Amino acid sequence: MNRKAKRGLLIFFAAIILAASVLLMLSAFRENIVFFHTPSDVRSGAVAAGTQTRLGGLVEKDSLKRQADGMDVAFRITDGANAIDVHYRGILPDLFREEQGVVAEGVIVDGALEASTILAKHDENYMPREVADALKTYETPETAK
């Protein structure tokens, strides 16, 4: 084998290794991507049960229930059209309250979200545009007056 053939073979194998590395990275990203959904998406069946997802919307008024230990919390997230029950064990963020925006990450089980993380909305730029637009059409009893 001459120098030109050796160099060509080296470039060929380097390209194969680079392509395999890129495919492995894309595969890892695909497995770790968590999409953002609304309660209407979950109700329509767009989110399969047992999949990791992020659910966004407003905490429904008078839906927050705390257990005696203070760590188990249940509430409902609504987008104005539909609502989903959320169960969470842990400490809620300081900005968490009813009728405020929230993002809950977890797994859909029996039509409810078993949340592992709760994020409270802190400004208008926190949610994706589609969710913010959907929530603008939602009227709370206070805004309807």
Buried (B, 14 or more C-beta within 10 A) or exposed (E): EEEEEEEEEEEEEEEEEEEEEEEEEEEEEEEEEEEBBBBBBBBEEEBEEEEBBBBBBBBBEEBBEEEEEEEEBBBBBBBBEBBBBBBBEEEBBEEBEBBEBBBBBBBBEEEBBBBEEBBBBEEEEBBEEBBBEBBEEBEBEEEEE
